[in-house]
């Protein structure tokens, strides 16, 4: 079975939730004997690899413009899949799903994974939101099989398009790599257990500006706020967020992976995700795998994780977020055992393979 994957910027170690999803999922599927090829966007790739953990990698030139790159890349990827006689094209996210009908017209079977209604993101203008909504429609109606990563998304597709045969397959999280990195902590000027961690892209819907303002309102604290992440495209929002963060003494790490990230997750006081929009946040699942106390907004995607009520605050309510932070800092450093059984990547890989087999029946 030959499967081509598009809709992701690429792997390995490229910023983004879909990218993390693909990096964990497809090597596992390849290990089970399937022929997997991921089409990468060359502008994001900083290596010359042609293979990663048994997954073949093909790089395609695309314009690095957020309004066009996904569509151009997906179109070229579909043509490459047709040329190489792929059995299935697996398209991720609703923007690239706009081209699902073209793949079907070329006689290719299509699996579409819906990672969330991206048209709700603040960064998109009217035209882009319209195209994303159309992409959701095209993917849901014309894909042979549809995978959704949360019940919230499943309900959305039933209500809007009447599609009732979607496959609910959650995002996953790998086993935590608990470690210390004292040299890195000295570089950042932080202490173990004495910092709050935020980890995501610097885009408006993540509401990191609310977290910064809430932290800035806490007086005489010996804690630090650490933001791990960056923007794909530097814009007015990311520039203003970084400026305000520096004014408030926030530690900005940039985009990090590996030991640096693992050490931050292993030694944080708590993890905070104040988003107004999510699909099923991998960053939250990662924090839970490290047994961190978490503080998250009460949007449906976060509520679906089923955390205790005390972990949630009203989205956009900076004062309530500040109270939650203060409560957390007053408590002794603690770790929490979460039920992570739903988020096992090995199980998820087998569930996706079942969908592929269904497509080719």
C-alpha positions as CSV (number, residue, x, y, z in Angstrom):
1,X,0.0,0.0,0.0
2,X,1.5,3.3,-1.1
3,X,0.4,6.4,0.8
4,X,1.3,10.0,0.1
5,X,0.8,12.6,2.9
6,X,0.3,16.3,2.3
7,X,-1.2,19.2,4.2
8,X,1.8,19.4,6.6
9,X,4.9,21.6,6.2
10,X,7.0,18.6,6.8
11,X,9.0,16.5,9.4
12,X,11.1,16.3,11.5
13,X,11.1,19.1,14.1
14,X,9.1,21.7,12.2
15,X,6.8,24.0,14.2
16,X,3.1,23.2,14.3
17,X,0.5,20.8,15.6
18,X,-0.1,19.0,12.3
19,X,3.6,18.7,11.9
20,X,4.0,17.1,15.4
21,X,1.0,14.8,14.6
22,X,2.6,13.6,11.4
23,X,6.1,13.2,12.9
24,X,4.7,10.8,15.6
25,X,2.1,9.0,13.4
26,X,3.7,8.1,10.1
27,X,7.0,6.6,11.2
28,X,4.9,4.2,13.3
29,X,2.8,3.3,10.3
30,X,5.9,2.9,8.1
31,X,7.3,0.5,10.8
32,X,4.3,-1.7,10.3
33,X,5.3,-2.2,6.6
34,X,3.4,0.5,4.8
35,X,5.0,2.6,2.0
36,X,4.7,6.2,3.4
37,X,5.9,9.4,1.6
38,X,5.5,12.8,3.1
39,X,5.6,15.8,0.8
40,X,7.4,18.7,2.5
41,X,7.3,22.4,1.8
42,X,10.9,23.2,0.9
43,X,10.9,26.7,2.4
44,X,10.5,25.2,5.9
45,X,13.1,22.5,5.5
46,X,16.6,23.0,6.9
47,X,18.0,19.5,6.0
48,X,18.7,17.4,3.0
49,X,17.1,14.2,4.3
50,X,15.3,12.0,1.8
51,X,14.1,9.6,4.6
52,X,13.2,9.8,8.2
53,X,12.5,6.7,10.3
54,X,11.4,4.7,7.2
55,X,9.3,7.5,5.8
56,X,10.3,8.8,2.4
57,X,10.6,12.6,2.1
58,X,10.0,14.6,-1.0
59,X,10.6,18.4,-1.0
60,X,8.5,20.7,-3.2
61,X,9.1,24.4,-3.9
62,X,6.2,26.6,-2.7
63,X,5.8,30.3,-2.1
64,X,6.2,31.1,1.6
65,X,3.0,33.2,1.7
66,X,0.4,32.1,4.2
67,X,-2.5,32.7,1.8
68,X,-1.2,30.6,-1.0
69,X,1.5,28.1,0.1
70,X,-0.8,25.4,1.4
71,X,-2.9,25.3,-1.8
72,X,0.1,25.4,-4.2
73,X,1.9,22.8,-2.2
74,X,-1.1,20.5,-2.1
75,X,-1.8,20.8,-5.8
76,X,1.8,19.8,-6.6
77,X,1.7,17.0,-4.0
78,X,-1.4,15.5,-5.6
79,X,0.2,15.6,-9.1
80,X,3.3,13.9,-7.6
81,X,1.2,11.2,-6.0
82,X,-0.6,10.6,-9.3
83,X,2.7,10.3,-11.1
84,X,4.1,7.9,-8.6
85,X,0.8,5.8,-8.6
86,X,-0.1,6.3,-5.0
87,X,-2.9,4.2,-3.6
88,X,-4.0,6.8,-1.1
89,X,-3.4,10.5,-0.6
90,X,-3.8,11.5,3.1
91,X,-4.6,15.2,3.3
92,X,-4.3,17.1,6.6
93,X,-6.2,20.2,7.6
94,X,-9.1,22.1,5.9
95,X,-7.0,24.5,3.8
96,X,-5.4,21.7,1.7
97,X,-8.7,19.8,1.7
98,X,-9.9,22.3,-0.9
99,X,-8.2,20.2,-3.5
100,X,-9.7,16.8,-2.4
101,X,-12.1,16.9,-5.5
102,X,-9.1,17.2,-7.8
103,X,-7.4,14.2,-6.3
104,X,-10.7,12.2,-6.7
105,X,-11.0,13.4,-10.3
106,X,-7.5,12.0,-10.9
107,X,-8.7,8.6,-9.6
108,X,-6.8,8.8,-6.3
109,X,-8.4,7.6,-3.1
110,X,-8.4,10.3,-0.4
111,X,-8.3,10.2,3.4
112,X,-8.9,13.7,5.0
113,X,-8.0,14.5,8.6
114,X,-9.8,17.5,10.0
115,X,-7.6,19.1,12.7
116,X,-10.0,21.9,13.5
117,X,-12.0,24.8,12.0
118,X,-9.1,27.0,11.1
119,X,-11.4,29.7,9.8
120,X,-12.1,30.6,13.4
121,X,-8.5,31.8,13.7
122,X,-8.0,35.5,14.1
123,X,-5.1,35.7,11.6
124,X,-7.3,35.1,8.5
125,X,-9.1,37.8,6.6
126,X,-12.6,37.4,4.9
127,X,-11.3,35.8,1.7
128,X,-9.1,33.3,3.5
129,X,-11.8,32.4,5.9
130,X,-14.2,31.8,3.0
131,X,-11.6,29.5,1.3
132,X,-11.0,27.6,4.5
133,X,-14.8,27.0,5.0
134,X,-14.9,25.8,1.4
135,X,-12.0,23.5,2.0
136,X,-13.8,22.0,5.0
137,X,-16.9,21.4,2.8
138,X,-14.8,19.9,-0.1
139,X,-12.9,17.6,2.2
140,X,-15.9,16.4,4.2
141,X,-18.1,15.8,1.2
142,X,-15.6,14.3,-1.3
143,X,-13.0,12.4,0.7
144,X,-13.4,8.7,0.7
145,X,-12.9,8.6,4.5
146,X,-12.7,11.5,7.0
147,X,-10.8,11.4,10.3
148,X,-11.6,13.9,13.1
149,X,-9.4,14.4,16.1
150,X,-12.1,15.3,18.6
151,X,-15.8,14.8,19.2
152,X,-16.3,18.6,18.9
153,X,-15.2,18.4,15.2
154,X,-17.2,15.3,14.6
155,X,-20.4,17.0,15.8
156,X,-19.5,20.0,13.6
157,X,-19.4,17.9,10.5
158,X,-22.6,16.1,11.3
159,X,-24.4,19.4,11.8
160,X,-23.0,21.2,8.8
161,X,-22.7,18.5,6.2
162,X,-24.7,15.5,7.5
163,X,-21.6,13.3,7.4
164,X,-22.1,10.6,10.1
165,X,-19.3,8.1,9.2
166,X,-16.3,10.1,10.3
167,X,-13.6,8.2,12.3
168,X,-12.8,9.8,15.7
169,X,-9.1,9.2,16.2
170,X,-7.5,11.5,18.8
171,X,-4.2,13.2,18.7
172,X,-1.6,11.3,20.7
173,X,1.4,12.0,22.9
174,X,4.7,10.1,23.1
175,X,6.2,8.8,26.3
176,X,7.7,11.8,28.3
177,X,11.5,12.2,28.3
178,X,12.0,13.5,31.8
179,X,15.4,15.2,32.1
180,X,17.3,18.1,33.6
181,X,19.4,20.7,31.7
182,X,21.0,23.0,34.2
183,X,23.2,24.8,31.7
184,X,20.1,25.7,29.7
185,X,18.3,26.9,32.8
186,X,21.3,29.0,33.7
187,X,21.2,30.5,30.2
188,X,17.5,31.3,30.5
189,X,17.9,32.6,34.1
190,X,15.2,30.3,35.6
191,X,15.0,27.7,38.4
192,X,13.4,24.3,38.5
193,X,9.8,24.5,39.7
194,X,9.9,28.3,39.7
195,X,8.4,29.1,36.3
196,X,5.1,28.9,34.5
197,X,5.3,27.4,31.0
198,X,3.4,28.4,27.9
199,X,4.1,26.5,24.7
200,X,2.6,27.2,21.3
201,X,2.8,29.3,18.1
202,X,2.7,33.1,18.5
203,X,-0.7,33.7,16.8
204,X,-3.7,35.7,18.1
205,X,-6.0,32.8,18.9
206,X,-3.5,31.3,21.3
207,X,-4.1,34.4,23.5
208,X,-0.6,34.5,24.9
209,X,-1.0,38.2,25.4
210,X,-3.7,37.4,28.0
211,X,-1.2,35.1,29.8
212,X,1.5,37.9,29.7
213,X,-0.9,40.5,31.1
214,X,-2.1,38.1,33.8
215,X,1.5,37.3,34.8
216,X,2.4,41.0,34.8
217,X,-0.4,41.7,37.3
218,X,1.2,39.4,39.9
219,X,3.2,41.4,42.4
220,X,6.5,40.5,44.0
221,X,6.7,37.0,42.5
222,X,9.9,35.1,42.4
223,X,8.5,33.0,39.5
224,X,9.2,33.5,35.8
225,X,6.9,33.1,32.8
226,X,8.5,31.1,30.0
227,X,7.1,31.1,26.5
228,X,8.4,28.4,24.2
229,X,7.5,29.0,20.6
230,X,7.5,31.6,17.9
231,X,5.6,32.8,14.8
232,X,5.7,31.1,11.4
233,X,5.3,34.6,9.8
234,X,6.5,37.6,11.8
235,X,3.6,40.1,11.9
236,X,2.2,42.9,14.0
237,X,0.8,40.5,16.6
238,X,4.0,38.5,17.1
239,X,6.1,41.6,17.3
240,X,3.8,43.3,19.8
241,X,3.7,40.1,21.9
242,X,7.5,39.8,22.1
243,X,7.8,43.5,22.9
244,X,5.3,43.3,25.7
245,X,6.8,40.1,27.0
246,X,10.3,41.6,27.2
247,X,8.8,44.6,29.1
248,X,7.3,42.2,31.6
249,X,10.4,40.1,32.1
250,X,9.0,37.1,30.3
251,X,11.6,34.5,29.1
252,X,11.3,33.9,25.3
253,X,13.0,30.7,24.2
254,X,12.1,30.7,20.5
255,X,11.1,27.4,18.8
256,X,12.8,24.5,20.7
257,X,12.7,20.7,20.6
258,X,14.6,17.9,22.1
259,X,16.3,18.1,25.5
260,X,15.7,21.8,25.9
261,X,11.9,21.3,25.6
262,X,11.8,18.1,27.6
263,X,13.7,19.8,30.5
264,X,11.2,22.7,30.5
265,X,8.3,20.3,30.6
266,X,9.8,18.2,33.3
267,X,10.5,21.0,35.7
268,X,7.7,23.6,35.3
269,X,5.4,24.7,38.1
270,X,2.5,24.4,35.7
271,X,1.4,24.7,32.1
272,X,-1.0,27.3,30.7
273,X,-3.0,27.3,27.4
274,X,-5.3,30.3,27.2
275,X,-6.5,29.7,23.6
276,X,-9.7,30.8,22.0
277,X,-9.4,28.1,19.3
278,X,-8.0,24.6,19.3
279,X,-8.6,21.2,17.6
280,X,-7.2,18.9,20.2
281,X,-4.1,20.6,21.5
282,X,-1.0,18.4,21.4
283,X,0.8,20.9,23.7
284,X,-1.7,20.3,26.4
285,X,-1.4,16.5,26.0
286,X,2.3,16.8,26.2
287,X,2.1,18.8,29.5
288,X,-0.3,16.2,30.9
289,X,2.1,13.4,30.0
290,X,4.7,15.2,32.1
291,X,2.2,15.2,35.0
292,X,2.1,19.0,35.1
293,X,-0.7,20.9,36.7
294,X,-2.5,22.7,33.9
295,X,-4.6,25.9,33.5
296,X,-6.6,26.1,30.3
297,X,-9.4,28.1,28.7
298,X,-12.9,26.7,28.8
299,X,-13.3,26.3,25.0
300,X,-15.0,23.1,23.8
301,X,-11.7,21.4,22.6
302,X,-10.1,21.9,26.0
303,X,-13.2,20.8,27.9
304,X,-13.3,17.6,25.9
305,X,-10.0,16.5,27.5
306,X,-12.1,16.2,30.7
307,X,-9.8,17.9,33.2
308,X,-11.1,18.8,36.7
309,X,-13.2,21.9,36.8
310,X,-10.6,23.9,38.7
311,X,-8.2,23.6,35.8
312,X,-10.4,25.8,33.6
313,X,-10.9,29.6,33.4
314,X,-13.3,31.6,31.2
315,X,-11.6,32.3,27.9
316,X,-10.5,35.9,27.7
317,X,-10.9,36.6,31.4
318,X,-7.4,37.9,32.4
319,X,-8.4,38.5,36.0
320,X,-9.6,34.9,36.5
321,X,-6.4,33.6,34.8
322,X,-4.3,35.7,37.1
323,X,-6.2,34.3,40.1
324,X,-5.5,30.7,38.8
325,X,-1.8,31.5,38.4
326,X,-1.6,32.9,41.9
327,X,-3.3,29.9,43.4
328,X,-0.9,27.6,41.6
329,X,2.2,29.4,42.7
330,X,1.0,29.4,46.3
331,X,0.8,25.6,46.3
332,X,3.8,23.2,46.8
333,X,5.3,21.8,43.6
334,X,3.1,18.8,42.7
335,X,2.6,16.3,39.9
336,X,-0.7,14.9,38.7
337,X,-1.5,11.4,37.3
338,X,-3.7,11.8,34.2
339,X,-5.3,9.0,32.3
340,X,-3.4,9.1,29.0
341,X,-4.7,5.8,27.5
342,X,-6.7,7.6,24.8
343,X,-3.6,9.3,23.5
344,X,-1.3,6.3,22.7
345,X,0.4,6.8,19.3
346,X,0.8,3.1,18.7
347,X,-2.9,2.5,19.1
348,X,-3.7,5.6,17.0
349,X,-1.4,4.3,14.2
350,X,-3.4,1.0,14.1
351,X,-6.6,3.0,14.0
352,X,-5.4,5.0,11.0
353,X,-4.3,1.8,9.2
354,X,-7.8,0.4,9.6
355,X,-9.1,3.5,7.8
356,X,-6.7,3.0,5.0
357,X,-7.8,-0.7,4.6
358,X,-11.4,0.5,4.6
359,X,-10.7,2.9,1.7
360,X,-9.2,0.2,-0.4
361,X,-11.9,-2.4,0.1
